[in-house]
């Protein structure tokens, strides 16, 4: 084989390798661009969700604060509320022993022997 033929053969091999490398590079670039686009869309959705959640939480905190204020005002000035509350706790204290006995009876009847 002549030296020119071997150089020509080597150049053809290198050209083929070069084309293969370029093809793989293009595929990797397309894949990277696709992933970048997907990540940008995902980040955009996350940012939008975060903004909505922040706004929703601020509104909820404002409503909660208003409700607390209303409850504080209502309980401080409402004689009816304190009377109802006292009556409720008296009823609970009266019925608690009966309720405990009933629970014990139900526990015994459902316990396997």
MMTF fields as JSON, N, C-alpha, C and O atoms, coordinates in Angstrom:
{
  "mmtfVersion": "1.0.0",
  "mmtfProducer": "UNKNOWN",
  "numBonds": 451,
  "numAtoms": 452,
  "numGroups": 113,
  "numChains": 1,
  "numModels": 1,
  "chainsPerModel": [1],
  "groupsPerChain": [113],
  "chainIdList": ["A"],
  "bondAtomList": [4, 2, 8, 6, 12, 10, 16, 14, 20, 18, 24, 22, 28, 26, 32, 30, 36, 34, 40, 38, 44, 42, 48, 46, 52, 50, 56, 54, 60, 58, 64, 62, 68, 66, 72, 70, 76, 74, 80, 78, 84, 82, 88, 86, 92, 90, 96, 94, 100, 98, 104, 102, 108, 106, 112, 110, 116, 114, 120, 118, 124, 122, 128, 126, 132, 130, 136, 134, 140, 138, 144, 142, 148, 146, 152, 150, 156, 154, 160, 158, 164, 162, 168, 166, 172, 170, 176, 174, 180, 178, 184, 182, 188, 186, 192, 190, 196, 194, 200, 198, 204, 202, 208, 206, 212, 210, 216, 214, 220, 218, 224, 222, 228, 226, 232, 230, 236, 234, 240, 238, 244, 242, 248, 246, 252, 250, 256, 254, 260, 258, 264, 262, 268, 266, 272, 270, 276, 274, 280, 278, 284, 282, 288, 286, 292, 290, 296, 294, 300, 298, 304, 302, 308, 306, 312, 310, 316, 314, 320, 318, 324, 322, 328, 326, 332, 330, 336, 334, 340, 338, 344, 342, 348, 346, 352, 350, 356, 354, 360, 358, 364, 362, 368, 366, 372, 370, 376, 374, 380, 378, 384, 382, 388, 386, 392, 390, 396, 394, 400, 398, 404, 402, 408, 406, 412, 410, 416, 414, 420, 418, 424, 422, 428, 426, 432, 430, 436, 434, 440, 438, 444, 442, 448, 446],
  "bondOrderList": [1, 1, 1, 1, 1, 1, 1, 1, 1, 1, 1, 1, 1, 1, 1, 1, 1, 1, 1, 1, 1, 1, 1, 1, 1, 1, 1, 1, 1, 1, 1, 1, 1, 1, 1, 1, 1, 1, 1, 1, 1, 1, 1, 1, 1, 1, 1, 1, 1, 1, 1, 1, 1, 1, 1, 1, 1, 1, 1, 1, 1, 1, 1, 1, 1, 1, 1, 1, 1, 1, 1, 1, 1, 1, 1, 1, 1, 1, 1, 1, 1, 1, 1, 1, 1, 1, 1, 1, 1, 1, 1, 1, 1, 1, 1, 1, 1, 1, 1, 1, 1, 1, 1, 1, 1, 1, 1, 1, 1, 1, 1, 1],
  "groupList": [{"groupName": "UNK", "atomNameList": ["N", "CA", "C", "O"], "elementList": ["N", "C", "C", "O"], "formalChargeList": [0, 0, 0, 0], "bondAtomList": [1, 0, 2, 1, 3, 2], "bondOrderList": [1, 1, 2], "singleLetterCode": "X", "chemCompType": "L-PEPTIDE LINKING"}],
  "groupTypeList": [0, 0, 0, 0, 0, 0, 0, 0, 0, 0, 0, 0, 0, 0, 0, 0, 0, 0, 0, 0, 0, 0, 0, 0, 0, 0, 0, 0, 0, 0, 0, 0, 0, 0, 0, 0, 0, 0, 0, 0, 0, 0, 0, 0, 0, 0, 0, 0, 0, 0, 0, 0, 0, 0, 0, 0, 0, 0, 0, 0, 0, 0, 0, 0, 0, 0, 0, 0, 0, 0, 0, 0, 0, 0, 0, 0, 0, 0, 0, 0, 0, 0, 0, 0, 0, 0, 0, 0, 0, 0, 0, 0, 0, 0, 0, 0, 0, 0, 0, 0, 0, 0, 0, 0, 0, 0, 0, 0, 0, 0, 0, 0, 0],
  "groupIdList": [1, 2, 3, 4, 5, 6, 7, 8, 9, 10, 11, 12, 13, 14, 15, 16, 17, 18, 19, 20, 21, 22, 23, 24, 25, 26, 27, 28, 29, 30, 31, 32, 33, 34, 35, 36, 37, 38, 39, 40, 41, 42, 43, 44, 45, 46, 47, 48, 49, 50, 51, 52, 53, 54, 55, 56, 57, 58, 59, 60, 61, 62, 63, 64, 65, 66, 67, 68, 69, 70, 71, 72, 73, 74, 75, 76, 77, 78, 79, 80, 81, 82, 83, 84, 85, 86, 87, 88, 89, 90, 91, 92, 93, 94, 95, 96, 97, 98, 99, 100, 101, 102, 103, 104, 105, 106, 107, 108, 109, 110, 111, 112, 113],
  "secStructList": [7, 7, 2, 2, 2, 2, 2, 2, 2, 2, 2, 2, 2, 2, 2, 2, 2, 2, 2, 2, 2, 2, 2, 2, 2, 2, 2, 2, 2, 2, 2, 2, 2, 2, 2, 2, 2, 2, 2, 2, 2, 2, 2, 2, 2, 2, 2, 2, 2, 2, 2, 2, 2, 2, 2, 2, 2, 2, 2, 2, 2, 2, 2, 2, 2, 2, 2, 2, 2, 2, 2, 2, 2, 2, 2, 2, 2, 7, 2, 2, 2, 2, 2, 2, 2, 2, 2, 2, 2, 2, 2, 2, 2, 2, 2, 2, 2, 2, 2, 2, 2, 2, 2, 2, 2, 2, 2, 2, 2, 2, 1, 7, 7],
  "xCoordList": [0.839, 0.0, 0.889, 1.894, 0.514, 1.313, 0.985, -0.112, 1.941, 1.692, 0.501, -0.202, 0.253, -0.865, -2.175, -3.122, -2.226, -3.447, -3.733, -4.883, -2.712, -2.932, -3.38, -4.213, -2.819, -3.245, -4.687, -5.46, -5.027, -6.385, -7.382, -8.458, -7.019, -7.854, -8.022, -9.119, -6.951, -6.988, -7.866, -8.622, -7.763, -8.569, -10.052, -10.885, -10.394, -11.786, -12.323, -13.462, -11.509, -11.905, -12.146, -13.12, -11.241, -11.389, -12.627, -13.321, -12.898, -14.099, -15.366, -16.319, -15.379, -16.54, -16.706, -17.817, -15.605, -15.656, -16.156, -16.943, -15.682, -16.1, -17.612, -18.287, -18.139, -19.571, -20.368, -21.414, -19.875, -20.546, -20.579, -21.596, -19.463, -19.378, -20.351, -21.038, -20.418, -21.347, -22.802, -23.621, -23.118, -24.485, -24.867, -25.959, -23.943, -24.215, -24.34, -25.18, -23.503, -23.541, -24.889, -25.478, -25.377, -26.674, -27.799, -28.703, -27.733, -28.755, -28.716, -29.759, -27.519, -27.388, -27.884, -28.523, -27.59, -28.067, -29.587, -30.202, -30.198, -31.67, -32.264, -33.246, -31.667, -32.15, -31.992, -32.888, -30.862, -30.634, -31.632, -32.16, -31.894, -32.867, -34.255, -34.983, -34.625, -35.927, -36.036, -37.049, -34.993, -35.009, -35.033, -35.712, -34.307, -34.302, -35.701, -36.173, -36.353, -37.717, -38.672, -39.526, -38.53, -39.387, -39.135, -40.08, -37.875, -37.544, -38.064, -38.536, -37.975, -38.476, -39.989, -40.503, -40.689, -42.144, -42.472, -43.387, -41.717, -41.945, -41.68, -42.465, -40.577, -40.252, -41.302, -41.651, -41.799, -42.839, -44.1, -44.721, -44.478, -45.653, -45.441, -46.355, -44.243, -43.953, -44.026, -44.565, -43.487, -43.526, -44.968, -45.339, -45.762, -47.167, -47.913, -48.691, -47.671, -48.315, -47.902, -48.731, -46.632, -46.136, -46.8, -47.199, -46.916, -47.542, -49.007, -49.484, -49.706, -51.116, -51.254, -52.132, -50.387, -50.449, -50.157, -50.804, -49.189, -48.844, -50.032, -50.362, -50.664, -51.822, -52.966, -53.597, -53.23, -54.299, -54.03, -54.943, -52.777, -52.429, -52.592, -53.027, -52.248, -52.427, -53.907, -54.274, -54.749, -56.187, -56.709, -57.499, -56.262, -56.695, -56.257, -57.021, -55.029, -54.557, -55.381, -55.682, -55.745, -56.577, -57.957, -58.472, -58.55, -59.859, -59.782, -60.676, -58.717, -58.526, -58.377, -58.939, -57.622, -57.438, -58.768, -59.063, -59.565, -60.88, -61.773, -62.466, -61.752, -62.577, -62.147, -62.992, -60.843, -60.35, -60.818, -61.246, -60.732, -61.182, -62.667, -63.076, -63.466, -64.908, -65.186, -66.024, -64.483, -64.687, -64.279, -64.971, -63.162, -62.725, -63.741, -64.055, -64.247, -65.238, -66.53, -67.148, -66.924, -68.185, -68.132, -69.105, -67.023, -66.952, -66.775, -67.223, -66.149, -65.949, -67.242, -67.463, -68.096, -69.275, -70.556, -71.604, -70.507, -71.732, -71.99, -71.314, -72.951, -73.356, -74.004, -73.836, -74.741, -75.412, -74.406, -74.621, -73.321, -72.295, -71.703, -71.561, -71.361, -70.769, -71.77, -71.391, -73.058, -74.087, -74.203, -74.304, -74.188, -74.26, -73.046, -73.157, -71.905, -70.673, -70.714, -70.371, -71.12, -71.213, -72.23, -71.987, -73.359, -74.398, -73.888, -74.167, -73.147, -72.589, -71.654, -71.756, -70.749, -69.788, -70.457, -70.008, -71.517, -72.274, -72.899, -72.876, -73.456, -74.06, -73.005, -73.249, -71.835, -70.758, -70.336, -70.174, -70.157, -69.751, -70.806, -70.466, -72.077, -73.162, -73.216, -73.447, -73.007, -73.18, -71.898, -71.956, -70.768, -69.498, -69.455, -69.057, -69.845, -69.799, -70.699, -70.312, -71.893, -72.786, -72.163, -72.238, -71.557, -70.929, -69.784, -69.632, -68.974, -67.858, -68.369, -67.796, -69.448, -70.011, -70.518, -70.317, -71.173, -71.684, -70.546, -70.661, -69.46, -68.306, -67.708, -67.323, -67.627, -67.09, -67.971, -67.466, -69.291, -70.221, -70.056, -70.034, -69.943, -69.779, -68.451, -68.357, -67.431, -66.107, -66.129, -65.508, -66.85, -66.943, -67.749, -67.394, -68.818, -69.678, -69.041, -69.376, -68.116, -67.479, -66.14, -65.549, -65.634, -64.34, -64.49, -65.344, -63.672, -63.757, -63.21, -62.292, -63.803, -63.38, -62.545, -62.102],
  "yCoordList": [-1.164, 0.0, 1.232, 1.292, 2.188, 3.397, 4.317, 4.261, 5.166, 6.093, 7.006, 7.363, 7.392, 8.283, 7.562, 8.148, 6.284, 5.509, 5.372, 5.485, 5.134, 4.983, 6.316, 6.343, 7.426, 8.737, 9.038, 9.613, 8.648, 8.858, 8.019, 8.495, 6.798, 5.909, 6.464, 6.447, 6.942, 7.519, 8.778, 8.993, 9.598, 10.817, 10.466, 11.154, 9.427, 8.986, 8.501, 8.796, 7.766, 7.303, 8.489, 8.519, 9.46, 10.643, 11.456, 11.981, 11.555, 12.271, 11.569, 12.228, 10.245, 9.481, 9.691, 9.911, 9.621, 9.861, 11.274, 11.493, 12.221, 13.613, 13.753, 14.435, 13.123, 13.171, 12.519, 13.03, 11.394, 10.725, 11.629, 11.726, 12.283, 13.195, 14.353, 14.731, 14.923, 16.027, 15.583, 16.321, 14.386, 13.864, 13.699, 14.082, 13.118, 12.951, 14.304, 14.483, 15.253, 16.597, 17.258, 17.856, 17.153, 17.735, 17.094, 17.783, 15.776, 15.081, 15.556, 15.796, 15.689, 16.17, 17.609, 17.947, 18.445, 19.834, 19.906, 20.675, 19.098, 19.075, 18.61, 19.174, 17.587, 17.073, 18.129, 18.314, 18.812, 19.864, 21.001, 21.514, 21.397, 22.461, 22.037, 22.837, 20.797, 20.289, 20.308, 20.745, 19.835, 19.817, 21.235, 21.499, 22.127, 23.517, 24.119, 24.798, 23.866, 24.357, 23.771, 24.478, 22.474, 21.825, 22.409, 22.641, 22.647, 23.222, 24.651, 25.052, 25.415, 26.79, 26.794, 27.592, 25.899, 25.814, 25.394, 25.933, 24.431, 23.956, 25.079, 25.288, 25.798, 26.901, 28.002, 28.61, 28.252, 29.262, 28.852, 29.672, 27.576, 27.071, 27.141, 27.5, 26.799, 26.862, 28.292, 28.543, 29.218, 30.621, 31.122, 31.833, 30.754, 31.153, 30.538, 31.218, 29.256, 28.588, 29.229, 29.421, 29.555, 30.174, 31.534, 31.87, 32.311, 33.629, 33.498, 34.243, 32.555, 32.343, 31.894, 32.367, 30.981, 30.482, 31.605, 31.704, 32.441, 33.56, 34.514, 34.953, 34.827, 35.722, 35.09, 35.751, 33.802, 33.093, 33.08, 33.296, 32.828, 32.789, 34.156, 34.246, 35.218, 36.562, 36.855, 37.43, 36.462, 36.668, 35.867, 36.372, 34.618, 33.784, 34.382, 34.379, 34.895, 35.515, 36.749, 36.986, 37.531, 38.703, 38.293, 38.893, 37.267, 36.798, 36.238, 36.464, 35.513, 34.946, 36.044, 35.955, 37.074, 38.193, 38.896, 39.244, 39.101, 39.724, 38.864, 39.377, 37.546, 36.64, 36.67, 36.669, 36.696, 36.778, 38.064, 38.055, 39.166, 40.447, 40.399, 40.861, 39.842, 39.748, 38.88, 39.224, 37.757, 36.877, 37.56, 37.441, 38.272, 38.975, 40.026, 40.156, 40.766, 41.801, 41.167, 41.643, 40.082, 39.431, 38.782, 38.857, 38.145, 37.451, 38.417, 38.131, 39.529, 40.5, 41.214, 41.535, 41.467, 42.274, 41.463, 42.016, 40.19, 39.41, 38.632, 37.645, 39.081, 38.387, 37.052, 36.062, 37.032, 35.803, 34.702, 33.542, 35.066, 34.063, 33.457, 32.237, 34.277, 33.746, 32.895, 31.899, 33.272, 32.449, 31.096, 30.061, 31.112, 29.847, 28.972, 27.753, 29.602, 28.856, 28.21, 27.036, 28.941, 28.397, 27.27, 26.24, 27.455, 26.424, 25.159, 24.052, 25.318, 24.168, 23.369, 22.145, 24.056, 23.338, 22.673, 21.616, 23.266, 22.613, 21.319, 20.299, 21.363, 20.174, 19.084, 17.909, 19.486, 18.526, 17.88, 16.662, 18.669, 18.134, 17.182, 16.185, 17.478, 16.63, 15.308, 14.26, 15.347, 14.149, 13.335, 12.207, 13.861, 13.161, 11.809, 10.83, 11.697, 10.379, 9.349, 8.192, 9.776, 8.853, 8.404, 7.231, 9.336, 9.014, 8.023, 7.087, 8.225, 7.31, 5.904, 4.929, 5.785, 4.461, 3.792, 2.594, 4.564, 4.013, 3.514, 2.462, 4.263, 3.852, 2.571, 1.686, 2.462, 1.235, 0.037, -1.037, 0.22, -0.879, -1.316, -2.509, -0.36, -0.682, -1.368, -2.253, -0.984, -1.595, -3.04, -3.892, -3.33, -4.712, -5.578, -6.732, -5.039, -5.856, -6.14, -7.128, -5.268, -5.501, -6.194, -6.562, -6.385, -7.023, -8.534, -9.135, -9.176, -10.634, -11.348, -10.868, -12.51, -13.261, -14.422, -15.165],
  "zCoordList": [0.0, 0.0, 0.0, 0.708, -0.783, -0.873, 0.287, 0.843, 0.653, 1.774, 1.516, 2.462, 0.285, -0.037, 0.225, 0.75, -0.144, 0.087, 1.583, 2.008, 2.364, 3.81, 4.414, 5.32, 3.905, 4.418, 4.002, 4.769, 2.804, 2.312, 3.123, 3.485, 3.394, 4.206, 5.619, 6.179, 6.17, 7.526, 7.552, 8.5, 6.514, 6.428, 6.323, 6.913, 5.595, 5.46, 6.812, 7.172, 7.548, 8.876, 9.809, 10.561, 9.743, 10.588, 10.211, 11.082, 8.908, 8.461, 8.95, 9.366, 8.901, 9.389, 10.895, 11.377, 11.628, 13.069, 13.367, 14.288, 12.567, 12.741, 12.52, 13.291, 11.491, 11.211, 12.337, 12.737, 12.846, 13.975, 15.204, 15.891, 15.469, 16.62, 16.444, 17.392, 15.239, 14.982, 15.143, 15.691, 14.669, 14.796, 16.269, 16.687, 17.053, 18.494, 19.181, 20.063, 18.776, 19.362, 19.093, 19.993, 17.862, 17.518, 18.337, 18.811, 18.495, 19.29, 20.745, 21.353, 21.292, 22.667, 22.817, 23.813, 21.837, 21.88, 21.826, 22.564, 20.946, 20.869, 22.197, 22.678, 22.777, 24.06, 25.156, 25.981, 25.159, 26.154, 25.99, 26.978, 24.751, 24.504, 24.966, 25.553, 24.709, 25.123, 26.647, 27.194, 27.332, 28.793, 29.358, 30.35, 28.74, 29.184, 29.064, 29.975, 27.941, 27.75, 28.771, 29.306, 29.045, 30.043, 31.429, 32.183, 31.77, 33.074, 33.202, 34.266, 32.116, 32.156, 32.39, 33.173, 31.707, 31.886, 33.317, 33.939, 33.825, 35.196, 36.198, 37.123, 36.013, 36.916, 36.838, 37.85, 35.642, 35.48, 36.229, 36.906, 36.106, 36.825, 38.334, 39.076, 38.786, 40.214, 40.734, 41.812, 39.968, 40.382, 40.452, 41.386, 39.477, 39.471, 40.656, 41.325, 40.911, 42.049, 43.365, 44.254, 43.488, 44.716, 44.921, 46.036, 43.852, 43.943, 44.362, 45.218, 43.755, 44.118, 45.565, 46.288, 45.984, 47.364, 48.359, 49.402, 48.032, 48.919, 49.055, 50.157, 47.939, 47.961, 48.753, 49.578, 48.497, 49.209, 50.707, 51.503, 51.097, 52.519, 53.17, 54.318, 52.451, 52.999, 53.236, 54.26, 52.291, 52.442, 53.634, 54.431, 53.749, 54.88, 56.215, 57.18, 56.269, 57.512, 57.862, 59.032, 56.854, 57.106, 57.63, 58.573, 57.009, 57.459, 58.873, 59.688, 59.157, 60.483, 61.524, 62.616, 61.185, 62.098, 62.377, 63.52, 61.329, 61.51, 62.398, 63.277, 62.162, 62.965, 64.428, 65.323, 64.675, 66.054, 66.724, 67.878, 65.989, 66.538, 66.886, 67.951, 65.987, 66.227, 67.452, 68.286, 67.557, 68.709, 70.011, 71.022, 69.985, 71.192, 71.613, 72.796, 70.655, 70.969, 71.469, 72.421, 70.804, 71.169, 72.535, 73.284, 72.882, 74.171, 75.318, 76.429, 75.093, 76.171, 76.53, 77.697, 75.555, 75.817, 75.906, 76.241, 75.623, 75.55, 76.835, 77.126, 77.575, 78.805, 78.45, 79.163, 77.347, 76.913, 76.623, 76.977, 75.987, 75.66, 76.922, 77.012, 77.884, 79.12, 79.876, 80.492, 79.843, 80.491, 79.8, 80.458, 78.466, 77.708, 77.976, 78.104, 78.058, 78.307, 79.688, 79.828, 80.684, 82.052, 82.103, 82.732, 81.452, 81.423, 80.747, 81.207, 79.666, 78.946, 79.853, 79.925, 80.541, 81.375, 82.571, 83.014, 83.099, 84.178, 83.669, 84.359, 82.461, 81.87, 81.648, 81.922, 81.153, 80.918, 82.232, 82.293, 83.277, 84.586, 85.138, 85.775, 84.901, 85.4, 84.643, 85.246, 83.336, 82.516, 82.355, 81.865, 82.743, 82.558, 83.266, 82.636, 84.547, 85.202, 84.502, 84.338, 84.095, 83.383, 82.062, 81.695, 81.366, 80.086, 80.281, 79.496, 81.333, 81.594, 81.878, 81.391, 82.665, 82.953, 81.684, 81.483, 80.835, 79.583, 78.695, 78.066, 78.645, 77.842, 78.396, 77.632, 79.717, 80.321, 79.988, 79.665, 80.067, 79.736, 78.286, 77.986, 77.41, 75.983, 75.749, 74.898, 76.479, 76.332, 76.767, 76.131, 77.86, 78.344, 77.392, 77.15, 76.856, 75.997, 74.641, 73.987, 74.218, 72.906, 73.026, 72.01, 74.259, 74.455, 74.28, 74.931, 73.405, 73.232, 74.466, 75.131, 74.752, 75.935, 75.569, 76.445]
}
